[in-house]
Amino acid sequence: MKDAFERFGLLINDRVIKTPIAIASMAGIIDGAYVLQRAEHTGIGFMGGYSIDRPTMEAARTLAASGSRREFLYEDPVEELGSQLRQLEKSTVVPGFNLRGSEPASFAGIAEALGDRVVYEIDAHCRQPVMVAAGSGESLLKNPETLGAVVRALKEKDVTVSVKIRAGVAPDDHRLARKLWAAGADILHIDLMDFGSAKLRQIRNSVPLILIANNSITTFDRMKEMLSHGADLVSLARSSDEKTLAALDAGITHYADEEGWYNAPKQLCRGGDVRALTFCCMPVKECPLIPTLSRIGISKEEYLRLKMAAVRGTPLEGGSQTCFGSLCWCCKTSSPCMFRDITVKQLGLSKREYMRLKRELSDAMICEVFRELPPDETG
């Protein structure tokens, strides 16, 4: 697992995520046995959706009785979830439960019973009318204050919280993401629907949370597109067969070992997200850097200071032959640059090591960009 951490740098619940691939929940289908069968190429397995209180359990029975879909049915959700969790005790997959509840106390009760061994995912995604009527699923996206209260109730139990959302349902996904961050969410699991990478980039530019991109990500090219626009992981539900998972895992592992930064953003001038500040040069011309700095509230002077301070004492500090005298201003390895390549070689760095250093620079800058929430978004 050491290699996996060096390759992807993903840690959840103090456990290394061995590959940036998650299995997304499907009610009545994704349980512990399903995840175990696919464990070799899975980093996180979200089991469920599981209904956890009387209104949602009755809604699940209604759905199952209609014959329209499968559901997990039981009398005691704590007993059922505990049983599923025990199946994954010796697995390398980090377990998660996708939970459908009607009030904050229902979620808090489950976390109280099961503890911090699992990622608790709030299902704000299900659009089945009977489940929405029970106060779960998409109902929470239209009642963000309730959704925020659920996040806070779980965080009071000191557990890791994911929120599964469907893009385009809330009036403003940017503002929703900010509110969930303020409430304490750790992960946003986003069904992108038909919005694609532009929506993902918008959310990445809004919050520093772990982002999981979902919906029709079944090829490595599609996976790489999501990762380069802000995703930390991708997830699959209906297409989470062993063959597809294995192909994605092999593709991203090879790419990470070759490139050094598995989800490196596109450069800002090519549609990249805020992480791409690591590849930007000095603000000396009109380009996407200037409006980006204005939008995130960092002056040109602060940007210069921040970048130079972050690379001090590292190999990126040098580079007298480069355009601006330091590798901190240099671009991505996919962009041809003779001066950057000569400098990197003289310093005894590989291109992979250079990109890993750029990732460290990006992490430092992201910490600064998202240091605190604006006062008017903390409620």
Stockholm file with secondary structure:
# STOCKHOLM 1.0

chainA/1-379         MKDAFERFGLLINDRVIKTPIAIASMAGIIDGAYVLQRAEHTGIGFMGGYSIDRPTMEAARTLAASGSRREFLYEDPVEELGSQLRQLEKSTVVPGFNLRGSEPASFAGIAEALGDRVVYEIDAHCRQPVMVAAGSGESLLKNPETLGAVVRALKEKDVTVSVKIRAGVAPDDHRLARKLWAAGADILHIDLMDFGSAKLRQIRNSVPLILIANNSITTFDRMKEMLSHGADLVSLARSSDEKTLAALDAGITHYADEEGWYNAPKQLCRGGDVRALTFCCMPVKECPLIPTLSRIGISKEEYLRLKMAAVRGTPLEGGSQTCFGSLCWCCKTSSPCMFRDITVKQLGLSKREYMRLKRELSDAMICEVFRELPPDETG
#=GR chainA/1-379 SS CHHHHHHHCCEETTEECSSSEEECCCTTTBSHHHHHHTGGGCSEEEEEEEECSHHHHHHHHHHHHHTSSCCCCCSCHHHHHHHHHHHTTTCSSEEEEEEECSSHHHHHHHHHHHTTSSEEEEEECCCCHHHHHTTCGGGGTTCHHHHHHHHHHHHTTTCEEEEEEETTSSSCHHHHHHHHHHHTCCEEEEECTTCTHHHHHHHHTTCCSEEEEESSCCSHHHHHHHHHTTCSEEEESTTCCHHHHHHHHHHHHHHHHHHSCTTCCCCGGGTCCGGGGGGCCCSCSSSTHHHHHHHHTCCHHHHHHHHHHHHTTSGGGCCTTSTTSSGGGCCCTTSCCHHHHHHHHHTTCCHHHHHHHHHHHHHHHHHHHTSSCCGGGCC
#=GC SS_cons         CHHHHHHHCCEETTEECSSSEEECCCTTTBSHHHHHHTGGGCSEEEEEEEECSHHHHHHHHHHHHHTSSCCCCCSCHHHHHHHHHHHTTTCSSEEEEEEECSSHHHHHHHHHHHTTSSEEEEEECCCCHHHHHTTCGGGGTTCHHHHHHHHHHHHTTTCEEEEEEETTSSSCHHHHHHHHHHHTCCEEEEECTTCTHHHHHHHHTTCCSEEEEESSCCSHHHHHHHHHTTCSEEEESTTCCHHHHHHHHHHHHHHHHHHSCTTCCCCGGGTCCGGGGGGCCCSCSSSTHHHHHHHHTCCHHHHHHHHHHHHTTSGGGCCTTSTTSSGGGCCCTTSCCHHHHHHHHHTTCCHHHHHHHHHHHHHHHHHHHTSSCCGGGCC
//
